[in-house]
Structures are given as C-alpha cells and as structure tokens.
Amino acid sequence: MINKIILDTDPGIDDAMAILFAQAHPAIELKAITTVYGNATIDNATHNALFLKQKYGFSADVAKGAAKPIVRPPVGPTVVVHGETGFGDVHAPKALTAQADPRPAYQYIIDAVNAEPGEITLVAVGPLTNLALALEAEPEIVSLVKEVVVMGGAFGVNGHRGNVTPYAEANIHDDPHAADKVFTASWPVVVIGLDVTEESFFTREYLDQLRDDAGEVGQFIWDISRYYLKFYSEKVGLEGCHVHDPSAIAYVIDPTLFTLREGPIRVVTDGPAEGHTMQKYDGRKYLHDDWQDNAHQRIGVAVKDQVLLKLYRDTIVEYGADKEKL
C-alpha cells in the first residue's frame, strides 16, 4: 500500500535524513514538504527543503510555513546542533531554481486534505505550529486526515524525559500551545517521541558504511552528519546520533516496528515544565479530570531498533544505486 504523506519539517540534519527516507521508500508518496521554524529559521528551513527538491528531483511541492510559535516567544534556531543554516557545515547554494508553492503551509495542508479526504497522513517532525494553524482555520480537517504522525515529546518511558529541558523535547518545547491543540484534537495521532527515538542509534560506523554503499546520497548524509556527530560527541558523549525524525517515517512504512500505548495526551504550556508531554493511560475515573473528554492518542513505547536500522540502510542504499544509474 502506498501511503500519501505531507511532511511538515524544519530541515535540519535529521530532517534531511527523514526527507530522503520518505522520498526513497516505495511505500511512501511524498506529496509535499511544508516547512516550519525550529532547527533553522523559516527562511533557511524553506531554502533547505527547496535545495533537496532541486538536488534530487523531488516532485513534491514545498510550502513555506510558520516563522514563530502561536503564543510563546520564539526559542530561536538550534545552531549548536544543526549549524547556522540547518545542514551543519553544508550550505545550500543561494540561487535555486526550485520555488515554493505560493500558499502558506497551513493553507496548503487544508487544501490537500480537502482534495484527497481520508488519504493523506501528516507527518510532523518539527514544532507543530502549522498543524495548529490549519486546525484553527478549518477545524473540519480532523475528519479528512488519515493519520497524524508526530516526532516529538517524551513520556518518561525507557528513562527518556527531555532533551532541551529535564522534561521537554525540543519540538514540543518550541510551541507547546500548538502541540496541545494537535494532541487534543479528534484526529488519530501517533507520537514517536524520545521514548523510542533514543532507543535507535546511527553509529559513526553505520554512517561511514552508508557513505561507502549508497553513492552520492550516502555521501550527502555523511557530509551533513559531521556537525551533528560533533555535537553528540562533545555535548552528549556519544559516538553517533539518535534516530529521531527518520523514526516517524519508519512508523509510516511499517507500524509493526513500534509498540504503542493509548490514552489522552496533554502538554504543559508554561512554567518550569513548559513543553512537558503527559499521557493518561490508566483508564481510572477521577473526581477532577480535564483529560476524560479528549481523544485517545497513541505513543511509541518500544521499537525494533535493529530492524529499523536495516530498513533505513536498505532504503537509502537502493535509492543511491538508482540515482547512480540516472
């Protein structure tokens, strides 16, 4: 089965890894890339998406999205992790022929799901501002979207709680109000958070082998990953990187890679726990319960990490070989 997706993203090094994964795998039809601030400014994120579209000949549209959160002050791009323009030490050429769709990302999303009701999955691997804006502009889209898959959040499973604060993951912390809107809406949501993305690991050797076996595509992934791995080595103490954004794509390709847990989700929107994601999953009735009327959503709690790593490698190697033939 072909899964039609709109990939909402803030490219971003691991975002590029995810974009190429989505483009490469035959089970996915990448309809569009909608951009959002986060890892980079909205201008750099959109430029990076257009660069990938042009470089690899994507048919997917690119639509420029939100430049800032809906309520909270902007946190700013994560230069320490992704570099000044988002792709580490690799910088897209200033002049590109690829152009963005004239519609803002939230409107593109609304128009796309209205045109193909029940067929499009929204995969969001950055702050959830564009999705929240789409919900605000046209709440009826909840019945038109096939599924929403989010890379974000941390629920304390497997010991994973946060990566930018003790209890907040970066995408959710960037716009907690948007995340709460998305998670409490009545569309089906699957959250692939740190609980599972930090259970999978691209080692230095894995990326070296991908460079050697996947042609120019593997070389590009290796090139952008140098800055990322330096951050992981110096700041986190790891010789490699967690498989964040590509894990959301892996879920779309093969949901059986993940074990899920169901229950309503809420997000803390201010104070010291801002961006903290919580799920009620005990089924208990409480005297005071602001959760009970919210949609039951699913979160990843376990992953077949070695199968995921093989899926990513095989997909990129085959895609690289196909590109070499052109």
ChimeraX attribute file (.defattr): number of C-alpha atoms within 10 A of each C-alpha:
attribute: neighborCount
match mode: 1-to-1
recipient: residues
	/A:1	7
	/A:2	13
	/A:3	18
	/A:4	19
	/A:5	26
	/A:6	25
	/A:7	26
	/A:8	31
	/A:9	30
	/A:10	32
	/A:11	32
	/A:12	32
	/A:13	26
	/A:14	25
	/A:15	24
	/A:16	24
	/A:17	25
	/A:18	25
	/A:19	23
	/A:20	24
	/A:21	24
	/A:22	26
	/A:23	22
	/A:24	20
	/A:25	21
	/A:26	15
	/A:27	15
	/A:28	18
	/A:29	18
	/A:30	24
	/A:31	20
	/A:32	23
	/A:33	29
	/A:34	31
	/A:35	34
	/A:36	32
	/A:37	32
	/A:38	31
	/A:39	32
	/A:40	25
	/A:41	24
	/A:42	21
	/A:43	15
	/A:44	24
	/A:45	28
	/A:46	26
	/A:47	27
	/A:48	25
	/A:49	28
	/A:50	24
	/A:51	21
	/A:52	18
	/A:53	22
	/A:54	15
	/A:55	12
	/A:56	12
	/A:57	11
	/A:58	17
	/A:59	13
	/A:60	18
	/A:61	19
	/A:62	29
	/A:63	25
	/A:64	27
	/A:65	28
	/A:66	22
	/A:67	18
	/A:68	21
	/A:69	23
	/A:70	18
	/A:71	12
	/A:72	15
	/A:73	10
	/A:74	14
	/A:75	14
	/A:76	13
	/A:77	22
	/A:78	17
	/A:79	17
	/A:80	15
	/A:81	20
	/A:82	23
	/A:83	22
	/A:84	18
	/A:85	23
	/A:86	31
	/A:87	30
	/A:88	22
	/A:89	16
	/A:90	17
	/A:91	16
	/A:92	18
	/A:93	9
	/A:94	7
	/A:95	8
	/A:96	12
	/A:97	9
	/A:98	18
	/A:99	15
	/A:100	18
	/A:101	14
	/A:102	11
	/A:103	14
	/A:104	17
	/A:105	27
	/A:106	26
	/A:107	18
	/A:108	24
	/A:109	27
	/A:110	21
	/A:111	14
	/A:112	18
	/A:113	21
	/A:114	17
	/A:115	12
	/A:116	13
	/A:117	13
	/A:118	15
	/A:119	17
	/A:120	24
	/A:121	22
	/A:122	22
	/A:123	26
	/A:124	30
	/A:125	30
	/A:126	28
	/A:127	31
	/A:128	32
	/A:129	32
	/A:130	32
	/A:131	25
	/A:132	24
	/A:133	22
	/A:134	21
	/A:135	20
	/A:136	13
	/A:137	13
	/A:138	13
	/A:139	14
	/A:140	15
	/A:141	21
	/A:142	19
	/A:143	15
	/A:144	19
	/A:145	22
	/A:146	22
	/A:147	20
	/A:148	23
	/A:149	24
	/A:150	29
	/A:151	29
	/A:152	29
	/A:153	30
	/A:154	32
	/A:155	24
	/A:156	16
	/A:157	15
	/A:158	14
	/A:159	11
	/A:160	21
	/A:161	21
	/A:162	23
	/A:163	15
	/A:164	14
	/A:165	15
	/A:166	12
	/A:167	20
	/A:168	28
	/A:169	25
	/A:170	22
	/A:171	27
	/A:172	29
	/A:173	31
	/A:174	30
	/A:175	28
	/A:176	30
	/A:177	24
	/A:178	25
	/A:179	29
	/A:180	20
	/A:181	19
	/A:182	26
	/A:183	27
	/A:184	20
	/A:185	18
	/A:186	17
	/A:187	19
	/A:188	20
	/A:189	24
	/A:190	22
	/A:191	27
	/A:192	30
	/A:193	29
	/A:194	29
	/A:195	24
	/A:196	27
	/A:197	25
	/A:198	18
	/A:199	18
	/A:200	20
	/A:201	19
	/A:202	16
	/A:203	16
	/A:204	17
	/A:205	11
	/A:206	14
	/A:207	21
	/A:208	15
	/A:209	16
	/A:210	23
	/A:211	20
	/A:212	13
	/A:213	19
	/A:214	24
	/A:215	19
	/A:216	17
	/A:217	22
	/A:218	23
	/A:219	19
	/A:220	16
	/A:221	22
	/A:222	22
	/A:223	18
	/A:224	23
	/A:225	25
	/A:226	19
	/A:227	20
	/A:228	23
	/A:229	24
	/A:230	19
	/A:231	20
	/A:232	17
	/A:233	14
	/A:234	10
	/A:235	11
	/A:236	12
	/A:237	11
	/A:238	16
	/A:239	16
	/A:240	22
	/A:241	22
	/A:242	20
	/A:243	23
	/A:244	25
	/A:245	28
	/A:246	24
	/A:247	29
	/A:248	25
	/A:249	29
	/A:250	23
	/A:251	20
	/A:252	23
	/A:253	20
	/A:254	12
	/A:255	13
	/A:256	12
	/A:257	19
	/A:258	20
	/A:259	14
	/A:260	17
	/A:261	17
	/A:262	17
	/A:263	18
	/A:264	21
	/A:265	25
	/A:266	22
	/A:267	25
	/A:268	19
	/A:269	21
	/A:270	13
	/A:271	7
	/A:272	12
	/A:273	15
	/A:274	20
	/A:275	30
	/A:276	24
	/A:277	28
	/A:278	16
	/A:279	19
	/A:280	16
	/A:281	14
	/A:282	8
	/A:283	10
	/A:284	8
	/A:285	9
	/A:286	9
	/A:287	5
	/A:288	7
	/A:289	9
	/A:290	10
	/A:291	17
	/A:292	15
	/A:293	9
	/A:294	15
	/A:295	18
	/A:296	22
	/A:297	24
	/A:298	22
	/A:299	27
	/A:300	24
	/A:301	22
	/A:302	18
	/A:303	23
	/A:304	14
	/A:305	19
	/A:306	13
	/A:307	13
	/A:308	21
	/A:309	19
	/A:310	11
	/A:311	16
	/A:312	23
	/A:313	20
	/A:314	16
	/A:315	19
	/A:316	26
	/A:317	22
	/A:318	16
	/A:319	22
	/A:320	21
	/A:321	16
	/A:322	13
	/A:323	14
	/A:324	12
	/A:325	6
	/A:326	5
